[in-house]
Amino acid sequence: MLPEKRVARIVQDADGVLASDPLQSRNLFTKALAISPYDPDLWQKRAVAHTKLGYPDLAIGDAYRALLLVQELLEAHDESEFGFAGLVAWRGRRQQPRNTYATSDDTASSDDGHGEVEEETELDADSIPAISESEDKDLRDTDIAARRLICSSLLELGCLLDGLEQADAALKVYPEDNELKRIKEEADAKVSAGREKGLSDYQLREGQVARVIYPWNEFEPNRTSPVTVERMNEFVNVSSSGNLEVKVTELPMLVPDPEDEKKVITKKSIQLGVYAVKDLPANTQVFSERSILTVNNRLFDPLCDCCNGPLDPLNTLSCPDCDEVMFCSDQCKDEALEKYHPTLCGIGIDFLFKSAHSRHEVANDASATASTSNPTKALYSLLLLRTLAMALTQDVNPLEILPVKYLYGSSPPPPPPEKPPTLPFTFSDNILSVFHILTRLEVDPFKVSLHTFDIWHTLTIHSKILGTASARHNPTSGQPEVAALHLCYSIVNHDCEPCLMWECKSEMQFRTLREVKKGEEVRDCYTDPRIESWKKRREWLIGSLGGGCRCGRCIRESQADP
């Protein structure tokens, strides 16, 4: 079967089940995109399926790609990067009969049988007819639909200021569109109400997304299975020199909305915990773990690019092909060149540190709006960049990279009417910055990313980073300079009255704050335990925990001082 007919048939099937089975419809649209990644209608259709499934964050990512591709197709005769291929595919699908099952299947095909097609023959402007008036209208209809969906989804997530700004930008292109006018009025009212409550622009930009495992994610291991626990204990036994072990444990169920806390106070969440194998004296190092998934912003003291340990000015090593990074040892240099640096060699990262409090508009050039919102989130974006670079260098899916595979990021959706934990989401950090990272890595953001760097891949990695990353501040400036992902460290649960404290230099190290008895669960504090206000601690912890902290200290203090 010819690829354009195959895509048309898949789309016909997907449209047919969209209302009754949006998950199947979403999977079919994904299959169609694997064959025809530059067709903007397919991205917009999958965005609608994601909306029906309750994933507005994924819908925004798809709709953003749809509007970018519309512009590519409209400029196909001006030698746009994806325009020719997209226009041919778009036209080919639209030329198929409405009912693709009513005609015989063609035998000639460039499909390799695995959802991919052979390389397209080279096209030029003379070989493709100009876009007709009706085609121009249809493409702009897709563009309008994508912009409406982006704006409404941003409002749904609580990204109010971004929703307002996107609606304003869309109305400059389509000033007569009544639905965009309605969305802008809604956004304007919500932003005004937020400002009356004293919310900052940053707070008005940041929304919340459900912290759940997507139903098609086949990479996520069952974290509490005997197989996973055994695998985790292999790592923990080495890092702790036999002091600690992993067990399945119960933790209080956390909820994102404080008003719901009393409704679920007795419910438990099954997670992993770390326990003492023997009595551990106070002020004793019990754990040391090295990771190359560690990054620094290169703005303060010079640090090793691989382990982020301090550099000896008289004994440093550099990449043989660029002067961007330095290493503290042959071990770090060799590991970097083997596992991640070839993909990053010579790539600048300054775009991740631009201020993101300026006006954001949907642009055809993602680099114009790809800044991150604060220094800590810039480091998190660097962790995502490092993860994707490792995947490209090692030719594996990023969700298979260690320690990413076993890090906690999300949980299966809870049964209704319970609400899942949430994660912070911003248009800049989760959509624009990610798109720019992919283009900087020379990854086709439409084709290659569909299989290994689709928007759900990067959002899943982001949830793992936000939930488990450690951050180290520069002692002189007080600004964050290092962030890292450590597998064993990530399993240690939180408590505002910890028995462990951590320090991360070239390795993550734990020391006991008091005597720990054999069989006791060891816990760390994910924020500064010296913060006296339980409300302030909860505010800091909401992102990493996915809900209000329910440790013994917070419950005790909240009851004494509501």
N, C-alpha and C positions, 0 to 999 in steps of 0.2 A: 504494500500500500504506500502511495506517495506520502511524504511527511506532512504536506499541507492538509491532505485529506485525513490522515491519522489524527492530527491536531484538532481538526474540525470535529471529528467523531468524538474524541475525548471531551471536547468542550460541550458538545451536545449532551453527552452523558452527564457531565458535571452540572450543567444548567438544569437538567431534569431532576436531579436529586438535591439541589441546593436547599429547598424549603424543608424537605423531609429528613435529609441526612447531610447536614453541612460539613461534617467531618469527612465523609466519603467524597463530597464535592471538592473540598479543599485538597484532598490527596490527588484527585483527578486533575485539578488545575496545576498542581505541582508537577505531575507527570507530563502535562502538556508543555509547561515551561521548560522542562528538561530538553524537549525537542525544539522549542521555539522561544528562546529566552528574550528576544528583542521585540516581542509583540506586546504593546502597552495594554491592550484589552485584557490579556491573560493576567497580568499583574493586578489590574483593577478588579477583575472578577474574583481573583483569590483574596483580595482585600475585603470584598464583600463577604466571602465565606468566613474569613477570620472574624469579621464583625459579628456574624451570626453565631459563631462559636464562643463569643465573649472575650476575644483577644484584640482589643482596640490598638494595643501597642504594635502587634504584628500587622494589623490593617494599615497603620500609618506607614510602616516600612514598605509595604507593597504599593500603596497609593503613591508614595514619594517616587518610587521607581517608575510607576506608570506615567506620572507627569514629566519626568525627565526623558522618558522614551518618546512621548508625544513630541517634545521639542526636537529630539533627534530625527524623527521621521519627517517633521515639517521642514527640517533643514537638510534632508537627505541629499539634495542636489547641490548643497554647499560643502560637500565632503565632510559631513559629520561622522563621528567615529563609529556609531552603530546604526546610522540612518538607513543605508542601503540594505543591509541584511534585514533590518526590522521592517522596512517598507515592503520588501519582497515577501517576507513571511506573513505579514499582516494582510496584504492583498491576496496572497495564495489561500489563506484560510477563509477569507470573506467570499472568495469566488466559488467555494464549495456549496453544494445544495444544502438547504436548511435541514433536510433529513438525509444525513449521510448514509443511512442504511438502505435508502431507496435506490441507490445505484450500485453497480458492481465494483468490487475492489480492484484497484490497479495492481499489477504484479511488480512493476518497476518501482524500486525504492532505494533511497540512499540511507535508510535506517539500518543500523548495525544489529538490531534486535535487542539492544539494551537501553533503549530510550534516547540514544544519541544519534546524531546524523553525521554523515561525512562532511568534510570541509566544503563550505560553499564555494562555488566558482567565483572568481574575482569579478566584481561589478564596477561599472562606471556610469557617470551621469547620462551618457548618450543611450545606454541600454535600458533605462527605466523611464517610463512616461512621467511627466510632471503630475503632481498631485492635483486632482480635479477639485472643483468647488464642493461637490458632495462629500468627497473624501476629507477635505479640509474641515468641513462641518462635523463629520463623525469623529475625527481626531480631537477637535476642540470640545466636543461633548464628553469624550473620555477625560480630557483635561479638567473640565468643570467638575465632573463626578469625583475625580481624584482629590481635587482641592476641597470640595465639600466634605469628603470623608476625612481628610486630614484634620480639618478644622473641628468638625463635630467630635471626632475621636479624641483630640487633644482636650476638649472641654469635658468629655466623659471621664478622662483620666485625672482631671483637675489641673491640667497645664493651662491655666486660664489666660495668662498674658500671651503665651505663644499662640493659643487658639485665636485670640483677638488679633494679633499681628498677622497671622496667616490669613485670616478672613479679610483683613484690610488689604493685604498684598494681592489676594485673589480678586477683590473687587476693583482693583486698579486695572486688571486685565479684562474682567467681565463685569463692568459697572451696572449692567441691567439685570443681573441674575438675582431673582427674588430670594432664593434659598440661601445664597451667600449673605444677602442683606439680613435675613432673619438670624442666621448664625452669628453675624457680627453684633447685632443688637443684643442677643443673649450673652455673648462673650463680654460685651461692654458693660452690661449690667452686673455680671458676676465679678469682673475686675474692680468695678467701682465699689461693690459691696465688700470685697476683700480689702481694698485700701481704706475703707471706713473702719475696718476692724484693726487697722495698723499693720497689715501684712506687707512685707517687703516685696520688691520685684522678683527676687530669687524665690521667695515662697509662692508667689503667684505663678511662677514658671514650673515649679516642681509638682508633678502629680504622683499617683500611686498605681502600680500594676499588680495583679495577682501573682503571688509567688508560688506557682504550681508547675509541675512537670507536664510538658505538652504531651498529649496522648500518642503522638507519632515518634516521640523520642525513644529510640531503641538503644541509646548509648548509656543511659543512666542505670547503674547497678542497683540491685536491691541492697540498700545500705545495712540492713539488719539481718541479712541472711548469713548462715554459718560460713559460707564460702567467702563473703566479703569480710566478715569479722576475722576470719583466719588470715586473709590477705593483709588486712590492716595491722594485725598483730605482728606480722613479719617486719613491717616498717617500724612500728613502735618499739618492738623488742630491741632493734638495733639502735634507734635514736636514744632510748632511755637506758641502755646498758642493762636491760632486764629489770629495771625498777618499776615499770608500769605495764599495764595491759589494757586492751580494749574489751568492753562488754556492752551488751544491749542494755539500755536503761530507760526509765520513764522521766519525762520532763513536763512541767506545767504547760498546758496548751496556751499559746499566745494569740492574741487577737489584735488587729490593727486599730480598732475603734474602742476607745476607753469606755464608751457607754455599754459595750457588749461584754465587758470583763466579768461581771457578776453572773452572766448567763452560762459561762463555760468554766468557771473557776475550778470545778472538780474534774474536768476532763484532762487527759494526759496525752502526751505525744511520745511515740516510741522513737528513740534516737540512739546514738552511740555515746558512750562515755569512757573516760580513762580512769583507771583505778590503780591504787598502789598495790604492788605485789608483796611488799614487805614494809615494815616500819621505816619511815624516812625522817631523819633528824631535821631540825630547823636550820635554815640558812645553808642548804646543801644543793648543789647543782644535780638535778636528776634527769636532765634531758638536753640533748643538743642535736640540731637538725640543720642540714645544709640544703639549699635550693637554688636553682638557677632561674626560677621564675620570680625574680626580684629585680626591681627597677629603681632608678633614681632620676631626678629631674636635671642633674648636671648644672644646677644654678648656684650651688654653695661649695662645700669642700669637695675636692676630687675624690672619687670613689671608683672601685673596681666595677666594670660594667657587668661582670658575671655574678659575683657574690655580694657586691656592694660593701665589701670590707675596705678599710683605709688603704691608701696607696703610699708607698715609700717613694718619694720623688727621685731617689737615686737608683731605684730598682723597679722600674715599671716596664711592662710589655705592651705593644700596640698591635693593632691589626695590620697585616702587611699591605693591605689595599686601601686603607683609609686612615685618617688621623682623628676620627670622631670619638673613638673609645680607647680606654686603657685597661689593662688587666694587672692584677697583683701577683700572679704566678703562672707558670706554664700550665698547671692543671686548669685554671680558669680560662686561659687563652685557648687551649686545645678543646675544652668542652664547649666554649662559645662558638668556635669555628665549626665544630661538628654539629651542633644542635640548633643554633638560631641565627648567628650573626651573618652568614652569607646572604640571607634574605634582607637584612637590615643595613648591610654595608653601604655607607654613603647617604642614607636616608635621613633628612633633617626631621626633628620632632618639635620644632618651635611652634607649629600650628596648634599643638595640644595645650599650650600655655597662654594663649591669647585670652583676653577677658571676654566672657560670654554674656555680659550684662548689656551689650549693645543690642540694637534692634535686629531680630532675626527674620529674614524673609526666605521663602523657598526660592532657591536659585538654581540655575542650570549647572553652575559650577559649585560643587559642594564645598570646595575650599574656602569660598567666601563666607561661609557660616558654620565652619566646623570647629569652633573653639569650644573648650570645656568650661564648666561653670565655676570651679574653684580649684586651688592647688591640689587638694586631696583627690578630687575626681580626675584631675589631669594625670595623677599617678595611676589611678585605676585604669584610665584609658591606655596608659603605657603598659600596664599588665596585660590588657587585651591585645595590644600590639605585639608584645613579646610572645603571648600564647599563639597567635596566628602565625608569627614568624617561625616558631618552633614547628608548627604543623606543616608549613610550606617547606621548610628545610628538610624535615624528616618524612615528608610525603604521607602524612596520616591525618585523619579527621581531628580537629582541635579538641573535641570532646573525649578523645582517646589519650590525649597527652597526660602524663603524670606530672604533678599531682591532680590536674584538673578533673580527671575521670572520677576520682573518689571524694572530691570536695563536696560538702553540702551546699546546695544552692536553693533548691525548691523541694516541695513535697507533693504527693498526689493530691488532687482536689478533695477537700473534705465533703462529706455528705451534706446536702441542703438541710436546713437553711443556714448552716454554719458558713462563715466567711473565711476565705483563705488568708494567710499572712500576705503582706504586701511588700513591694520594693519601690524605692524612689525611681521616678522616670522623668527625663526631660528630653525635649525634642533635640536639643543640641548634643547632649551626651550620648544618647542612645540611638539616634538616627543619623544626624549630620556628621558627627565626629566619626562614627563607625564607617559611614560611606567614604569619608575622606581617607581613613586608615586603609581601607581596601584599595583605593586608587593609588595611594602612596606605595603600597606593596605590589603595585602593578597586577592586581587581581581584577579580572573582569567582574564588576559588581553585579552584573546580570546573569552571566553564564556560569562561571566557575563557582561563584558564591552560592548558587542554588544548591549545590551538592555538599559543600563543606563549610561555607560561610554565609548561609542563609540567615535572615534576620533572627530566626529563632535560635540558631546556634550562638550568635553573638549575645543575645539577651540571656541565654542560659549561662554562658560564661560570665556575663556581667553579674548575674545573681550569685554565682559562686565567689566572685571577687569581692562583692559587697558584703557577703556573709562571713568570709573567712580571712580576708587580707589583713595583715598587720601593717602599721604605718609608723615610721620613725621620724621624729622632728629634729631639725638642726639645733644644737644646743645654743648657738649664738643668735640666730635669727628667730628661732621659735617656729619657723615654717616647716611643713612636711617636706622631707627630701627623699625618703625611701619608702617603698611599699613592696610587700612580698607575699607569696603564697607558699605555705608549708603544709604538707599533708598531715603529719602527726599533730602539729600545733592546732590545726583546724578542728580536731576531734575533741579537744579539751573544751568542756562546756563553761558557760559564763556564771559568775556569781559576784555580786557587789561586795561580798565578804570573802575574797579569794584566799586560798591556801598556797597559791603559786604566784610568782611574778615573772614576767618574761623580759628579755633583753635581746635585741637582734642587732648584731654587727655583721660579720661575715657568716654567722650561723645564728639560728634561733635557739636560745637557751632559756631554760626554766630553773628557778631556784625556789625552794620551799620558804614560805614566810613564817611557818610554825611547824611543829611536829605533826606528821601525817601518819595515821595508823594504817596497818595492813588492811586491805579491803575497802578503804575509804576512797570515794571518788574525789579526784583532784580537780580543782576548778581555778580558772583565771578570770580576771575582770576585763571585759571588752572596752571599758572606758576607764577614766581615772577614779579609783575608789575613794579618793579624798574629796570628791564633790559631795557636799553635804546634802544638797537638795535632791530628794528622790525624783522629783518632777524633772529637774535638769538632767539627771542621769538617764531617765527614760527617753528624754528628747534626743540625747546623744545615741542611745542604743537602738532606737526604733528601726533604723536602717539595717543594722547587722542582724538583729534578732527577728525582725519581721513583725514585731508586736511589742506591747508594753512589757517591760521586765517584771517577772513574778518571782524573783528570788526572795528568800526569807527576809532579808533586810528591807527590800522595797515594800513588801507587804506590811511588815511591821511599822515602817515609817509612814506609809500612806494611811494606815488605820489611825495612827497617833496624830497625824497632821494632814487631813484630807485636803 
